[in-house]
Structure formats: C-alpha cells, structure tokens
C-alpha cells in the first residue's frame, strides 16, 4: 500500500515539475494563446479561415504573439516593422522551413520550398540560376506567356458574350505556363493526363486551410483512426509525383548532349555533373519534389489573383475603362504590348498592384522556422520556433495605406501620376525565402491582364447587381464562384 502511495507522490511531483518547467519556458515566448482556442474560433467562424483572423488576434495579444499546444510553439508576427524585422533584418536566423505533420507525410523535406540546410541552399541556388537561364524576365518566357494569354482570348471569345465562369480557364492557362517551363511542352486542354494533373492540383489547393487540414496538423496521432479525406490527399500527391516521374524518364531518353530546353533537362545535367561530388543533393527524387512545388505553387496563387482581377474590373468599370484608354493612348489599338513597355503604363501597373494588395490570395507569408536563438523586439525566440508572418496585417494597415478597406489604385501612384513600387506589398515574402518565381508571376499577371482588357470589356450578367467579395474558404483566398460576360471591343 505504501509503495503505491510513494509512486503516486512521485508521479504528482513529476507532473508539477513538468508544468512548472512548461510555464517557465512559456515566459520566454511572447504572450499568446493555446492552439485549441484558435481552433474554437475557427469553428465559430463556420470552419473558414477569415482574412483578418490573425489580425484580430494581434489586436488582442499584441503584434508578436504565441500559439502553442502540448508539443509545438509558433509565433505570429503582425505589422510591417515586425515582419521586416523577422524576414529582412533577421533573414538568416529565420531562414528555416518548418516541417508540419502533413507536409512530412506528403512531401517530406526534399525540393526547394520544403527543404532546409545544405539541401535548401543548394537547391535554391540551382533554381534561381536555372530560371534565369530559361528566360526569367527574357523574351523566351515572355513569348510562351503571351501565346497562352492569346489562346485564352480565343477561349473567351467562343463564349459569344454570354455569362461564363472564368475560373477553370485561368487555372488551366496558368498550369500550362508552368508545364512549359518545367516539362518543355504544353498539354492540350482535353489531354487526359493534363486533366488528371489539374484535378490533383485543384484538390490540393482547396484542401489547404480546411478543418480536416488543421485537424491533421494539430493532432496527427488521430489520423490513423480517422479516414476523412486524407487518402484523397495522398492520392492527389501520387498523381502529381507520377506525372513528374514520367516526364523525367521521357527526358532521360531525349536529352541530347548539353542542349537543355527546360527545368528537367537542366536538372538531369546537374545530376550527371555532380555524381562524384559527395556534398551533392541532386537526385531524381528531389527533382520530383521540385517539379511538384513548381506546379502547385506556380498555379494556385496566379490563377486565384487573375480571378480577382476580372471580378474587380466588372465592379469598377471606370477603372477598367481608364486602363483600356491608357493602353490605347500609349500603343494604339493594334500593337501588342511587351513586358519592357510596362513603364509606359503607370496606371495599369498601379491597378495590378492594388488588386494584389486589396485581394491578396494568401493570409500569411510562407511560415519560417528559427534556425538559431534570436531576440526580436525584446522577446527571446528559441531555435526551432515556427514563425508566421501575418501579411494581411500590413496590406490593410491604415497607417500605411490611405484607404485600406477600399480598392484604390492611387495607393501606387505619386502626385504626378507616376507608378510607385511599395515595399510594403509583401505578397511574395522577403529575405532569404522570397518567392523563387516572383518575376515570372509578375510577368504572367501583366500579360494576362493587358491582353484580356485589350480584347474585351468585362461586365456582370444582365440582372446581376451584387457580388460577394468574401473569399471562399481555404489556405488560398479564391473568390466565390461568379460569372461574367466578355464583350469584344471594337477597335
């Protein structure tokens, strides 16, 4: 009997010591809230992530606060100064990428976006150099994007001015840009493999940020007991990986000498050149993950932004007309517009940038992980802490933007009407982990926007007077499904 009493006493003492240690550890972190509280708020919001969710918490807990559970700590940083401090001033310290339970199960730690340490440094450097070689910002890539934008004009024209949903067309066109860059060829719209790839990518986009996604991250130990949609997640990933492996094998048989044509060609040559280097991280499986990252990351954000582009244009016909007039005044009605010409279109650039600010498709910049102890604004942030930059808090800050809650292209124009790039537009991240394909994304938005508005005037269907501007649920903020009419312009 006394042995049992001693064991109980020892257990109680150990539990007390454990909780005292946890309380002491928590004092080192910024003030914050348990993870279950954020999950409750998520449920109260109808199982949807709201754009201002983290900003509301920042008003309650401060510009830097902690979200924690029994085995995880994450700090959320809000406000421009705080995010600049983390992403730019302490870029090296916050250059890690956290591996979440779901990402570990699906993609592991390979590729560029998901990797860390030497693997990440080598893969990112290779990615940047290769994208430049493939024409990042040069005419070869411009031509491919322009051609696909012109194909989209033909697709819209076949609607004959009748109401249609542009979302599938945008997703398909942007995916073709990435396929051309990575695979070296485009798929036809009805290609069975392309349709399967599109379906898998689309599922991944809309699964992110859902209740089941957050549940997986919060309680991965439950997953073996709950079937849910997780098998579909794995199946979608398998489709993307299988297509990548198929393309790699095709490239191995066709690659001739030193004449690479696309990302896979360059990577296969790099594998061959590095085969005797013991520090090399280049291998076929890492290439598979690099391809999946390009497909997923390069498709979702640009296609979502393009959907907001047309929706905002039909809601602001005066701005749409002003963009069209600027293009005509600068280049006439027939001449095509090159990317180098963009400086002659200050108002058009301002509109594109304001769309990205006003309807940013990401709630946060891609999370980082602290790779060494660091102090930020007086708070000690230990190594291994997940850091989440709250981009929304900057894009809607009344101290930065004159009318943050309104769509206002003047945010990017000076008093003389000249375009002003704003460093506060943090949609591509900053520092060591800034988006690898930032230039390509900007080029896509410019070409699709100008070519479509040059060809059409976009209007709401007859009888439609109201449009829901609340984003659909998910980690990517797509607009609610809508229909528009593309009316050919008479030149």
C-alpha positions in Angstrom: 0.0 0.0 0.0 2.8 2.4 1.0 4.6 1.6 -2.3 1.6 2.7 -4.3 1.4 5.9 -2.2 5.0 6.6 -2.9 4.6 6.1 -6.6 1.5 8.4 -6.7 3.5 11.0 -4.8 6.4 10.7 -7.2 4.1 10.9 -10.2 2.4 14.1 -8.8 5.8 15.6 -8.1 6.9 14.9 -11.7 3.8 16.4 -13.1 4.2 19.5 -11.0 7.8 19.8 -12.1 6.8 19.3 -15.7 4.1 22.0 -15.7 6.5 24.4 -13.8 9.1 23.8 -16.5 6.5 24.5 -19.2 5.3 27.7 -17.5 9.0 28.8 -17.2 9.5 28.0 -20.9 6.4 29.9 -21.9 7.7 33.1 -20.1 10.5 33.2 -22.7 8.0 33.4 -25.5 5.8 36.4 -26.5 2.3 36.3 -24.8 -0.2 34.1 -26.5 -2.9 31.6 -26.6 -3.4 27.8 -26.6 -3.9 26.2 -30.0 -7.3 24.9 -29.0 -8.6 28.4 -28.6 -7.7 29.2 -32.2 -9.5 26.0 -33.3 -12.6 27.1 -31.4 -12.5 30.5 -33.1 -12.1 28.6 -36.4 -15.2 26.5 -35.7 -17.1 29.7 -34.6 -16.3 31.2 -37.9 -18.1 28.4 -39.7 -14.9 26.3 -40.4 -13.5 29.0 -42.6 -10.3 31.0 -42.3 -11.1 34.7 -42.5 -8.6 37.1 -44.0 -8.5 39.2 -40.8 -8.4 36.2 -38.3 -4.8 36.7 -37.2 -5.0 40.5 -37.3 -7.9 40.4 -34.8 -5.8 38.2 -32.5 -3.0 40.7 -32.8 -5.2 43.4 -31.6 -5.9 41.3 -28.5 -2.5 39.7 -27.8 0.0 42.1 -29.5 2.0 42.5 -32.7 4.0 39.4 -31.7 2.1 36.6 -30.0 2.5 32.8 -29.5 0.2 30.0 -30.5 1.0 26.8 -28.6 -0.1 23.3 -27.8 1.5 20.4 -25.9 4.3 19.9 -28.4 4.5 22.9 -30.6 5.2 26.7 -30.4 4.6 29.2 -33.2 4.9 32.9 -33.1 2.7 35.1 -35.3 4.3 38.4 -36.3 2.0 41.3 -37.4 2.7 44.8 -38.7 5.2 46.0 -41.3 8.0 46.8 -38.8 7.7 43.4 -37.1 7.6 41.4 -40.3 10.6 43.4 -41.8 12.5 42.7 -38.5 11.9 39.0 -39.0 12.1 38.5 -42.8 14.8 41.0 -43.6 16.9 42.1 -40.6 17.0 38.6 -39.2 16.6 36.8 -42.5 19.3 34.3 -41.8 18.0 33.4 -38.3 14.5 32.8 -39.8 15.6 31.0 -43.0 14.4 27.6 -41.9 11.2 25.9 -43.1 9.0 24.1 -40.6 8.1 20.5 -41.4 4.5 20.1 -40.3 2.9 16.6 -39.8 1.0 16.8 -43.1 3.9 18.1 -45.2 6.1 15.4 -43.6 3.7 12.7 -44.6 3.1 14.0 -48.2 6.3 15.7 -49.4 9.0 15.1 -46.8 12.0 17.5 -46.7 13.1 17.4 -50.3 12.7 20.0 -53.1 13.3 23.8 -52.7 10.4 25.1 -50.7 10.2 22.3 -48.1 13.9 21.7 -47.6 16.4 23.1 -45.1 20.1 23.5 -44.5 22.5 22.4 -47.2 19.8 20.8 -49.3 17.8 24.0 -49.4 20.9 26.2 -50.1 22.0 24.1 -53.0 18.6 23.5 -54.5 17.5 27.2 -54.2 20.7 28.4 -55.8 20.3 26.0 -58.7 16.6 27.0 -59.1 17.5 30.7 -59.3 20.2 30.2 -61.8 18.2 27.8 -63.9 15.1 30.1 -64.0 17.3 32.9 -65.3 18.7 30.6 -68.0 15.2 29.6 -69.0 14.3 33.2 -69.6 13.1 34.6 -66.4 12.4 38.1 -67.5 13.6 37.4 -71.0 11.9 37.1 -74.3 11.7 33.3 -74.5 9.4 33.1 -71.4 7.5 36.2 -72.4 6.6 34.6 -75.7 5.2 31.5 -74.1 3.1 33.5 -71.6 1.9 35.9 -74.3 0.9 32.9 -76.6 -1.1 31.3 -73.7 -2.8 34.7 -73.0 -3.8 35.0 -76.6 -5.2 31.4 -76.5 -7.3 32.5 -73.5 -8.7 35.4 -75.6 -9.8 32.9 -78.2 -11.4 30.8 -75.4 -13.3 33.7 -74.0 -14.4 34.8 -77.5 -16.1 31.5 -78.0 -18.5 32.4 -75.2 -20.0 34.9 -77.6 -20.6 37.5 -74.8 -22.7 35.1 -72.8 -22.2 34.6 -69.0 -19.5 32.1 -68.1 -17.2 31.2 -65.2 -13.6 32.0 -66.0 -12.0 30.1 -63.1 -11.3 26.8 -64.9 -9.8 28.7 -67.9 -7.5 30.7 -65.7 -6.3 27.6 -63.7 -5.7 25.7 -67.0 -3.8 28.5 -68.7 -1.5 29.2 -65.7 -0.8 25.5 -65.3 0.2 25.3 -68.9 2.8 28.1 -68.3 4.4 26.0 -65.5 4.3 22.9 -67.6 6.0 24.6 -70.5 8.7 25.9 -68.1 9.3 22.6 -66.3 8.4 19.9 -68.9 9.2 21.9 -72.1 5.8 21.3 -73.7 2.2 22.3 -73.3 -0.7 19.9 -72.9 -3.9 20.3 -74.9 -6.9 21.3 -72.9 -8.6 17.9 -73.3 -5.4 15.8 -72.6 -6.3 13.1 -70.1 -3.0 13.3 -68.2 -3.4 17.1 -68.0 -6.9 16.8 -66.7 -5.8 14.4 -64.0 -3.0 16.7 -63.1 -5.3 19.7 -62.9 -7.8 17.8 -60.7 -5.0 16.8 -58.3 -3.6 20.3 -58.1 -7.1 21.7 -57.6 -7.8 19.3 -54.8 -4.6 20.2 -53.0 -5.4 23.9 -53.3 -8.9 23.6 -51.8 -7.9 21.1 -49.1 -5.5 23.6 -47.6 -6.9 25.6 -44.7 -9.9 23.3 -44.2 -11.0 21.9 -40.9 -9.5 18.4 -41.7 -6.2 20.0 -42.8 -5.9 21.9 -39.5 -7.0 18.8 -37.5 -4.2 16.8 -39.1 -1.6 19.5 -38.2 -3.0 19.8 -34.6 -3.5 16.1 -33.8 -1.6 13.9 -36.3 -1.9 10.9 -33.9 -5.6 10.9 -34.6 -5.1 10.3 -38.4 -4.7 6.6 -38.2 -8.2 6.4 -36.6 -9.9 8.9 -38.9 -10.2 8.2 -42.6 -11.6 11.6 -43.7 -10.3 13.0 -46.9 -6.6 12.1 -46.2 -6.5 9.2 -48.6 -7.5 11.7 -51.3 -4.7 14.0 -50.3 -2.2 11.1 -50.7 -3.8 10.1 -54.0 -3.6 13.6 -55.4 0.1 13.8 -54.4 0.7 10.4 -56.1 -0.9 11.7 -59.4 1.5 14.8 -59.4 4.5 12.7 -58.5 3.7 10.0 -61.1 3.4 12.6 -63.8 6.7 14.2 -62.7 8.5 10.8 -62.8 7.0 10.0 -66.2 8.3 13.3 -67.6 11.7 12.7 -66.1 12.0 9.3 -67.8 11.0 10.8 -71.1 13.6 13.5 -70.7 16.3 11.0 -70.0 15.8 9.3 -73.3 15.6 12.6 -75.3 18.2 14.8 -73.7 20.9 15.3 -76.3 24.3 16.4 -75.1 24.4 19.9 -73.5 21.4 21.4 -75.1 18.9 21.7 -72.2 15.4 23.1 -73.1 13.6 23.1 -69.8 14.0 22.7 -66.0 14.1 18.9 -66.1 16.8 19.0 -68.7 19.0 21.3 -66.7 18.4 19.3 -63.5 19.4 16.0 -65.2 22.6 17.5 -66.5 23.3 18.8 -63.0 22.8 15.3 -61.5 25.4 14.0 -64.1 27.9 16.7 -63.4 27.6 16.3 -59.6 27.7 12.4 -59.5 31.2 12.4 -58.0 30.5 15.2 -55.5 29.9 13.8 -52.0 28.1 17.0 -51.0 25.7 16.9 -53.9 22.0 16.9 -53.1 20.9 16.4 -56.7 18.9 13.3 -57.4 15.8 12.2 -59.2 13.5 12.1 -56.2 14.5 15.6 -55.2 13.7 16.7 -58.8 10.3 15.1 -58.5 9.6 17.3 -55.4 10.9 20.4 -57.2 8.5 19.8 -60.0 5.6 19.3 -57.7 6.4 22.6 -55.9 6.6 24.5 -59.2 3.2 23.0 -60.3 1.5 23.7 -57.1 3.0 27.0 -56.1 3.1 28.4 -59.6 -0.5 27.6 -60.4 -2.7 28.4 -57.4 -1.7 32.0 -56.5 -1.6 33.4 -60.0 -4.8 31.8 -61.1 -6.6 33.0 -57.9 -5.3 36.5 -58.5 -6.5 36.5 -62.1 -10.0 35.6 -60.9 -10.0 38.6 -58.6 -8.7 40.8 -61.5 -11.8 40.3 -63.6 -14.2 40.4 -60.6 -12.8 43.8 -59.5 -12.8 45.1 -63.1 -16.6 44.4 -63.6 -17.3 46.1 -60.2 -15.2 49.1 -61.2 -16.0 49.8 -64.8 -14.5 53.3 -64.6 -11.1 51.8 -63.6 -11.4 49.2 -66.4 -12.1 51.9 -68.9 -9.2 54.0 -67.7 -6.8 51.1 -68.1 -8.0 50.5 -71.7 -7.6 54.1 -72.5 -4.1 54.3 -71.2 -3.1 51.3 -73.3 -4.6 52.8 -76.4 -3.0 56.2 -75.8 0.4 54.6 -75.4 0.4 51.9 -78.1 -2.7 52.3 -80.2 -5.4 49.7 -80.7 -3.4 47.1 -82.7 0.2 46.9 -81.4 1.0 44.2 -78.9 2.4 45.2 -75.6 5.8 43.8 -74.5 6.8 43.4 -70.8 9.5 46.0 -71.3 6.7 48.5 -72.1 5.2 48.3 -68.7 6.8 51.5 -67.5 4.7 53.4 -70.1 1.6 52.1 -68.3 1.8 53.6 -64.8 -1.9 53.4 -64.1 -2.2 49.9 -65.3 0.7 48.8 -63.1 -1.0 50.6 -60.2 -4.2 48.7 -60.8 -2.4 45.3 -60.9 -0.5 46.0 -57.7 -3.7 47.3 -55.9 -5.5 44.1 -56.9 -2.8 42.1 -55.2 -3.0 44.3 -52.1 -6.7 44.6 -51.8 -7.4 40.9 -52.5 -4.2 39.2 -51.5 -4.7 35.5 -52.0 -2.5 34.5 -49.0 -3.3 35.1 -45.4 0.3 34.8 -44.4 3.7 34.6 -45.9 5.0 31.0 -46.1 5.9 30.0 -42.5 9.6 30.1 -41.4 11.5 28.3 -38.7 14.1 29.9 -36.5 17.4 28.1 -37.0 19.2 29.7 -34.1 18.2 31.6 -30.9 17.4 35.2 -31.6 15.9 38.2 -29.8 13.1 40.2 -31.6 11.6 43.3 -30.0 12.8 42.2 -26.6 11.3 38.7 -26.9 13.6 35.6 -26.9 12.8 33.3 -29.8 14.4 29.9 -29.3 15.8 27.8 -32.1 13.1 25.6 -33.8 10.3 28.1 -33.2 7.8 28.3 -36.1 7.3 31.9 -37.3 4.2 33.0 -39.2 4.4 36.5 -40.9 0.8 37.9 -40.9 0.9 39.7 -44.3 -2.8 40.7 -44.1 -2.0 43.0 -41.2 0.4 45.0 -43.4 -1.8 45.1 -46.5 -4.8 46.6 -44.6 -2.8 48.9 -42.2 -4.4 52.3 -42.1 -1.0 53.8 -41.1 0.4 52.7 -44.5 -2.5 52.9 -46.9 -4.8 55.9 -47.3 -7.9 53.8 -47.8 -7.0 50.2 -46.9 -10.6 48.9 -46.9 -11.2 50.3 -50.4 -9.9 49.3 -53.9 -7.8 52.3 -54.7 -5.1 52.2 -57.4 -3.8 55.6 -56.2 -2.0 53.7 -53.4 0.6 53.0 -56.1 0.7 56.4 -57.8 2.5 59.6 -56.8 1.1 63.1 -57.1 2.2 63.3 -60.7 0.5 60.0 -61.7 3.8 58.0 -61.8 3.8 54.4 -60.6 5.4 53.9 -57.2 6.5 50.4 -56.2 5.7 49.9 -52.5 8.0 47.7 -50.4 5.0 47.1 -48.0 3.4 44.9 -50.7 4.8 41.7 -49.1 2.9 39.2 -51.2 6.0 37.4 -52.4 7.7 37.3 -49.0 11.1 38.8 -48.4 14.6 37.9 -47.4 16.2 34.5 -47.9 13.0 32.7 -48.6 11.5 35.2 -51.0 9.3 33.5 -53.7 11.6 31.9 -56.3 9.3 32.6 -59.2 8.3 36.2 -58.3 9.4 37.6 -61.6 7.5 35.0 -63.6 4.3 35.6 -61.6 4.5 39.3 -62.2 5.0 38.8 -65.9 2.0 36.4 -66.1 -0.3 38.9 -64.3 0.9 41.7 -66.6 0.4 39.8 -69.9 -2.9 38.2 -69.0 -4.3 41.4 -67.6 -3.3 43.7 -70.5 -4.1 41.2 -73.3 -7.6 40.4 -71.9 -8.5 44.1 -71.3 -7.2 45.0 -74.7 -9.6 42.4 -76.3 -12.7 42.6 -74.1 -14.8 44.8 -71.9 -15.9 42.7 -68.9 -19.4 43.2 -67.4 -21.7 41.4 -65.0 -24.5 39.3 -66.5 -27.7 41.2 -67.1 -29.8 41.4 -63.9 -26.8 40.8 -61.5 -26.3 43.8 -59.3 -24.5 42.4 -56.3 -21.4 40.2 -56.0 -20.0 38.5 -52.8 -16.4 39.7 -52.3 -15.8 37.4 -49.3 -13.2 34.8 -50.3 -14.0 31.2 -50.5 -12.6 29.0 -47.7 -9.1 27.5 -47.9 -5.5 28.5 -47.5 -5.6 30.2 -50.9 -8.2 33.0 -51.0 -10.1 32.4 -54.2 -13.2 34.5 -54.9 -16.6 32.9 -54.6 -17.7 31.4 -58.0 -19.0 34.1 -60.3 -20.0 34.6 -63.9 -19.1 37.4 -66.2 -19.6 38.5 -69.8 -16.6 39.1 -72.1 -17.8 41.6 -74.7 -15.3 42.0 -77.7 -14.0 45.6 -78.0 -14.4 47.4 -81.3 -11.1 48.9 -82.4 
